[in-house]
Amino acid sequence: MSDDHDRLEARRRRARFRSWHRGTREADLILGPFADEAAAGLTVPELDQYEALLEEADADVLGWVTGGTSVPAAFDTPLLRRIAARSRGNAD
């Protein structure tokens, strides 16, 4: 395996772990299963977006995913829409 591939896989593993170990159980239950299903297939730009999302506060992420608060332009992406759809049981 190449170093680039190894680094990418390490990032994906870290993202999965972080998705299950948030500050709130609600965020764990939304982001954890999404990461389990999707992390292996995320492109580098999508992984960049997902890692940025993981840096945000749980309350903000939950509001965006559930539609309770408006999504900032920086996070209004197809990736966040996939997470939101999955959390509502409408996974593509």
VMD Tcl script that builds the backbone (N, CA, C; Angstrom):
set m [mol new atoms 276]
animate dup $m
set s [atomselect $m all]
$s set {name element resname resid chain x y z} {
  {N N MET 1 A 0.833 -1.185 0.000}
  {CA C MET 1 A 0.000 0.000 0.000}
  {C C MET 1 A 0.875 1.246 0.000}
  {N N SER 2 A 0.368 2.265 -0.587}
  {CA C SER 2 A 1.117 3.513 -0.638}
  {C C SER 2 A 0.924 4.301 0.654}
  {N N ASP 3 A 1.848 5.211 0.888}
  {CA C ASP 3 A 1.730 6.074 2.063}
  {C C ASP 3 A 0.462 6.916 2.007}
  {N N ASP 4 A 0.121 7.418 0.802}
  {CA C ASP 4 A -1.101 8.218 0.655}
  {C C ASP 4 A -2.333 7.406 1.022}
  {N N HIS 5 A -2.377 6.166 0.561}
  {CA C HIS 5 A -3.511 5.291 0.871}
  {C C HIS 5 A -3.570 5.018 2.368}
  {N N ASP 6 A -2.421 4.758 2.975}
  {CA C ASP 6 A -2.386 4.503 4.416}
  {C C ASP 6 A -2.878 5.715 5.204}
  {N N ARG 7 A -2.447 6.905 4.799}
  {CA C ARG 7 A -2.888 8.127 5.486}
  {C C ARG 7 A -4.393 8.330 5.328}
  {N N LEU 8 A -4.894 8.064 4.126}
  {CA C LEU 8 A -6.327 8.206 3.880}
  {C C LEU 8 A -7.117 7.228 4.744}
  {N N GLU 9 A -6.665 5.994 4.811}
  {CA C GLU 9 A -7.358 5.001 5.641}
  {C C GLU 9 A -7.301 5.380 7.115}
  {N N ALA 10 A -6.188 5.924 7.566}
  {CA C ALA 10 A -6.075 6.367 8.958}
  {C C ALA 10 A -7.061 7.504 9.234}
  {N N ARG 11 A -7.197 8.425 8.301}
  {CA C ARG 11 A -8.164 9.520 8.455}
  {C C ARG 11 A -9.581 8.966 8.542}
  {N N ARG 12 A -9.882 7.989 7.704}
  {CA C ARG 12 A -11.228 7.395 7.722}
  {C C ARG 12 A -11.499 6.694 9.049}
  {N N ARG 13 A -10.515 5.959 9.559}
  {CA C ARG 13 A -10.678 5.283 10.858}
  {C C ARG 13 A -10.885 6.305 11.979}
  {N N ARG 14 A -10.100 7.366 11.946}
  {CA C ARG 14 A -10.224 8.421 12.958}
  {C C ARG 14 A -11.610 9.074 12.892}
  {N N ALA 15 A -12.084 9.327 11.688}
  {CA C ALA 15 A -13.410 9.935 11.523}
  {C C ALA 15 A -14.498 9.011 12.069}
  {N N ARG 16 A -14.373 7.721 11.810}
  {CA C ARG 16 A -15.363 6.772 12.348}
  {C C ARG 16 A -15.348 6.794 13.871}
  {N N PHE 17 A -14.152 6.752 14.451}
  {CA C PHE 17 A -14.040 6.769 15.909}
  {C C PHE 17 A -14.655 8.047 16.474}
  {N N ARG 18 A -14.286 9.180 15.903}
  {CA C ARG 18 A -14.791 10.466 16.387}
  {C C ARG 18 A -16.309 10.567 16.231}
  {N N SER 19 A -16.856 9.917 15.226}
  {CA C SER 19 A -18.298 9.948 14.996}
  {C C SER 19 A -19.061 9.241 16.104}
  {N N TRP 20 A -18.457 8.225 16.676}
  {CA C TRP 20 A -19.091 7.467 17.753}
  {C C TRP 20 A -18.763 8.021 19.136}
  {N N HIS 21 A -17.818 8.939 19.220}
  {CA C HIS 21 A -17.377 9.461 20.518}
  {C C HIS 21 A -17.506 10.976 20.545}
  {N N ARG 22 A -18.726 11.433 20.385}
  {CA C ARG 22 A -19.038 12.854 20.392}
  {C C ARG 22 A -19.308 13.280 21.830}
  {N N GLY 23 A -19.892 14.433 22.004}
  {CA C GLY 23 A -20.226 14.890 23.345}
  {C C GLY 23 A -21.608 14.461 23.792}
  {N N THR 24 A -22.471 14.117 22.824}
  {CA C THR 24 A -23.837 13.715 23.173}
  {C C THR 24 A -24.177 12.394 22.489}
  {N N ARG 25 A -25.016 11.648 23.142}
  {CA C ARG 25 A -25.444 10.360 22.590}
  {C C ARG 25 A -26.234 10.555 21.296}
  {N N GLU 26 A -27.013 11.626 21.228}
  {CA C GLU 26 A -27.799 11.890 20.026}
  {C C GLU 26 A -26.894 12.041 18.809}
  {N N ALA 27 A -25.809 12.794 18.974}
  {CA C ALA 27 A -24.865 12.970 17.866}
  {C C ALA 27 A -24.189 11.647 17.525}
  {N N ASP 28 A -23.840 10.870 18.551}
  {CA C ASP 28 A -23.245 9.547 18.309}
  {C C ASP 28 A -24.163 8.697 17.435}
  {N N LEU 29 A -25.456 8.731 17.747}
  {CA C LEU 29 A -26.411 7.867 17.050}
  {C C LEU 29 A -26.741 8.335 15.642}
  {N N ILE 30 A -26.426 9.571 15.327}
  {CA C ILE 30 A -26.603 10.059 13.956}
  {C C ILE 30 A -25.314 9.892 13.161}
  {N N LEU 31 A -24.211 10.369 13.728}
  {CA C LEU 31 A -22.953 10.368 12.983}
  {C C LEU 31 A -22.256 9.010 12.977}
  {N N GLY 32 A -22.373 8.247 14.067}
  {CA C GLY 32 A -21.704 6.948 14.133}
  {C C GLY 32 A -22.144 5.985 13.041}
  {N N PRO 33 A -23.438 5.709 12.936}
  {CA C PRO 33 A -23.885 4.796 11.882}
  {C C PRO 33 A -23.597 5.320 10.476}
  {N N PHE 34 A -23.720 6.638 10.290}
  {CA C PHE 34 A -23.381 7.199 8.983}
  {C C PHE 34 A -21.924 6.896 8.651}
  {N N ALA 35 A -21.032 7.155 9.600}
  {CA C ALA 35 A -19.607 6.918 9.355}
  {C C ALA 35 A -19.329 5.438 9.119}
  {N N ASP 36 A -19.989 4.563 9.873}
  {CA C ASP 36 A -19.796 3.124 9.658}
  {C C ASP 36 A -20.140 2.733 8.228}
  {N N GLU 37 A -21.226 3.295 7.716}
  {CA C GLU 37 A -21.681 2.941 6.368}
  {C C GLU 37 A -20.923 3.665 5.268}
  {N N ALA 38 A -20.541 4.908 5.515}
  {CA C ALA 38 A -20.050 5.745 4.419}
  {C C ALA 38 A -18.563 6.064 4.428}
  {N N ALA 39 A -17.896 5.975 5.560}
  {CA C ALA 39 A -16.511 6.462 5.650}
  {C C ALA 39 A -15.591 5.822 4.624}
  {N N ALA 40 A -15.727 4.532 4.408}
  {CA C ALA 40 A -14.827 3.843 3.476}
  {C C ALA 40 A -14.963 4.351 2.052}
  {N N GLY 41 A -16.111 4.911 1.714}
  {CA C GLY 41 A -16.332 5.377 0.353}
  {C C GLY 41 A -16.230 6.878 0.162}
  {N N LEU 42 A -15.934 7.613 1.233}
  {CA C LEU 42 A -15.835 9.067 1.096}
  {C C LEU 42 A -14.616 9.445 0.265}
  {N N THR 43 A -14.818 10.374 -0.635}
  {CA C THR 43 A -13.698 10.907 -1.409}
  {C C THR 43 A -12.873 11.814 -0.496}
  {N N VAL 44 A -11.701 12.201 -0.942}
  {CA C VAL 44 A -10.868 13.092 -0.131}
  {C C VAL 44 A -11.592 14.408 0.164}
  {N N PRO 45 A -12.208 15.068 -0.837}
  {CA C PRO 45 A -12.949 16.297 -0.509}
  {C C PRO 45 A -14.112 16.053 0.464}
  {N N GLU 46 A -14.813 14.941 0.316}
  {CA C GLU 46 A -15.904 14.627 1.246}
  {C C GLU 46 A -15.361 14.374 2.647}
  {N N LEU 47 A -14.245 13.678 2.728}
  {CA C LEU 47 A -13.634 13.427 4.031}
  {C C LEU 47 A -13.190 14.739 4.668}
  {N N ASP 48 A -12.658 15.650 3.870}
  {CA C ASP 48 A -12.315 16.987 4.378}
  {C C ASP 48 A -13.555 17.660 4.965}
  {N N GLN 49 A -14.668 17.599 4.239}
  {CA C GLN 49 A -15.923 18.200 4.706}
  {C C GLN 49 A -16.402 17.526 5.992}
  {N N TYR 50 A -16.315 16.207 6.026}
  {CA C TYR 50 A -16.789 15.466 7.187}
  {C C TYR 50 A -15.936 15.778 8.415}
  {N N GLU 51 A -14.628 15.835 8.228}
  {CA C GLU 51 A -13.748 16.178 9.348}
  {C C GLU 51 A -14.043 17.591 9.860}
  {N N ALA 52 A -14.332 18.518 8.965}
  {CA C ALA 52 A -14.700 19.878 9.379}
  {C C ALA 52 A -16.005 19.848 10.173}
  {N N LEU 53 A -16.955 19.031 9.731}
  {CA C LEU 53 A -18.223 18.894 10.443}
  {C C LEU 53 A -17.989 18.355 11.853}
  {N N LEU 54 A -17.064 17.414 11.991}
  {CA C LEU 54 A -16.770 16.833 13.294}
  {C C LEU 54 A -16.151 17.839 14.258}
  {N N GLU 55 A -15.631 18.926 13.741}
  {CA C GLU 55 A -15.062 19.981 14.590}
  {C C GLU 55 A -16.137 20.892 15.175}
  {N N GLU 56 A -17.334 20.827 14.635}
  {CA C GLU 56 A -18.418 21.701 15.082}
  {C C GLU 56 A -19.086 21.142 16.340}
  {N N ALA 57 A -19.750 22.018 17.062}
  {CA C ALA 57 A -20.461 21.626 18.281}
  {C C ALA 57 A -21.620 20.688 17.947}
  {N N ASP 58 A -21.839 19.719 18.823}
  {CA C ASP 58 A -22.923 18.759 18.616}
  {C C ASP 58 A -24.269 19.447 18.430}
  {N N ALA 59 A -24.548 20.447 19.246}
  {CA C ALA 59 A -25.845 21.130 19.151}
  {C C ALA 59 A -26.037 21.746 17.770}
  {N N ASP 60 A -24.976 22.309 17.215}
  {CA C ASP 60 A -25.076 22.891 15.877}
  {C C ASP 60 A -25.319 21.812 14.832}
  {N N VAL 61 A -24.519 20.756 14.888}
  {CA C VAL 61 A -24.645 19.672 13.904}
  {C C VAL 61 A -26.032 19.053 13.983}
  {N N LEU 62 A -26.507 18.797 15.184}
  {CA C LEU 62 A -27.839 18.207 15.337}
  {C C LEU 62 A -28.917 19.128 14.777}
  {N N GLY 63 A -28.785 20.417 15.017}
  {CA C GLY 63 A -29.751 21.369 14.467}
  {C C GLY 63 A -29.760 21.362 12.953}
  {N N TRP 64 A -28.586 21.298 12.354}
  {CA C TRP 64 A -28.494 21.288 10.889}
  {C C TRP 64 A -29.079 20.008 10.314}
  {N N VAL 65 A -28.747 18.880 10.949}
  {CA C VAL 65 A -29.182 17.581 10.434}
  {C C VAL 65 A -30.690 17.407 10.579}
  {N N THR 66 A -31.234 17.881 11.678}
  {CA C THR 66 A -32.670 17.703 11.917}
  {C C THR 66 A -33.519 18.802 11.296}
  {N N GLY 67 A -32.873 19.849 10.804}
  {CA C GLY 67 A -33.613 20.957 10.219}
  {C C GLY 67 A -34.066 21.975 11.239}
  {N N GLY 68 A -33.610 21.831 12.473}
  {CA C GLY 68 A -34.006 22.757 13.522}
  {C C GLY 68 A -33.377 24.131 13.403}
  {N N THR 69 A -32.224 24.194 12.773}
  {CA C THR 69 A -31.552 25.476 12.538}
  {C C THR 69 A -31.051 25.510 11.102}
  {N N SER 70 A -30.881 26.713 10.602}
  {CA C SER 70 A -30.412 26.830 9.218}
  {C C SER 70 A -28.938 26.442 9.131}
  {N N VAL 71 A -28.589 25.877 8.000}
  {CA C VAL 71 A -27.233 25.375 7.771}
  {C C VAL 71 A -26.373 26.501 7.205}
  {N N PRO 72 A -25.211 26.766 7.812}
  {CA C PRO 72 A -24.308 27.767 7.242}
  {C C PRO 72 A -23.846 27.330 5.851}
  {N N ALA 73 A -23.560 28.279 5.010}
  {CA C ALA 73 A -23.165 27.987 3.627}
  {C C ALA 73 A -21.996 27.010 3.554}
  {N N ALA 74 A -21.052 27.126 4.470}
  {CA C ALA 74 A -19.872 26.252 4.439}
  {C C ALA 74 A -20.231 24.778 4.632}
  {N N PHE 75 A -21.358 24.512 5.275}
  {CA C PHE 75 A -21.763 23.128 5.538}
  {C C PHE 75 A -22.978 22.694 4.725}
  {N N ASP 76 A -23.483 23.569 3.884}
  {CA C ASP 76 A -24.634 23.231 3.045}
  {C C ASP 76 A -24.134 22.463 1.822}
  {N N THR 77 A -23.848 21.193 2.050}
  {CA C THR 77 A -23.217 20.342 1.041}
  {C C THR 77 A -24.039 19.083 0.814}
  {N N PRO 78 A -23.802 18.402 -0.301}
  {CA C PRO 78 A -24.459 17.108 -0.508}
  {C C PRO 78 A -24.152 16.122 0.624}
  {N N LEU 79 A -22.967 16.211 1.201}
  {CA C LEU 79 A -22.605 15.309 2.294}
  {C C LEU 79 A -23.523 15.519 3.498}
  {N N LEU 80 A -23.735 16.761 3.901}
  {CA C LEU 80 A -24.625 17.017 5.036}
  {C C LEU 80 A -26.049 16.597 4.700}
  {N N ARG 81 A -26.462 16.802 3.469}
  {CA C ARG 81 A -27.808 16.364 3.069}
  {C C ARG 81 A -27.930 14.838 3.135}
  {N N ARG 82 A -26.860 14.120 2.794}
  {CA C ARG 82 A -26.868 12.648 2.930}
  {C C ARG 82 A -27.021 12.244 4.389}
  {N N ILE 83 A -26.275 12.907 5.263}
  {CA C ILE 83 A -26.362 12.600 6.692}
  {C C ILE 83 A -27.777 12.879 7.193}
  {N N ALA 84 A -28.334 14.019 6.803}
  {CA C ALA 84 A -29.691 14.383 7.229}
  {C C ALA 84 A -30.715 13.382 6.707}
  {N N ALA 85 A -30.602 12.997 5.451}
  {CA C ALA 85 A -31.540 12.034 4.869}
  {C C ALA 85 A -31.445 10.694 5.584}
  {N N ARG 86 A -30.233 10.266 5.885}
  {CA C ARG 86 A -30.047 8.996 6.579}
  {C C ARG 86 A -30.656 9.056 7.974}
  {N N SER 87 A -30.493 10.192 8.646}
  {CA C SER 87 A -31.027 10.307 10.009}
  {C C SER 87 A -32.555 10.291 10.019}
  {N N ARG 88 A -33.164 10.660 8.901}
  {CA C ARG 88 A -34.630 10.620 8.785}
  {C C ARG 88 A -35.113 9.297 8.197}
  {N N GLY 89 A -34.193 8.386 7.949}
  {CA C GLY 89 A -34.574 7.095 7.393}
  {C C GLY 89 A -34.753 7.096 5.898}
  {N N ASN 90 A -34.223 8.124 5.221}
  {CA C ASN 90 A -34.350 8.230 3.771}
  {C C ASN 90 A -33.002 8.073 3.089}
  {N N ALA 91 A -32.193 7.164 3.563}
  {CA C ALA 91 A -30.854 6.999 2.987}
  {C C ALA 91 A -30.952 6.622 1.522}
  {N N ASP 92 A -30.070 7.226 0.742}
  {CA C ASP 92 A -30.041 6.927 -0.697}
  {C C ASP 92 A -29.326 5.629 -0.961}
}
mol reanalyze $m
mol bondsrecalc $m
mol representation Tube
mol addrep $m
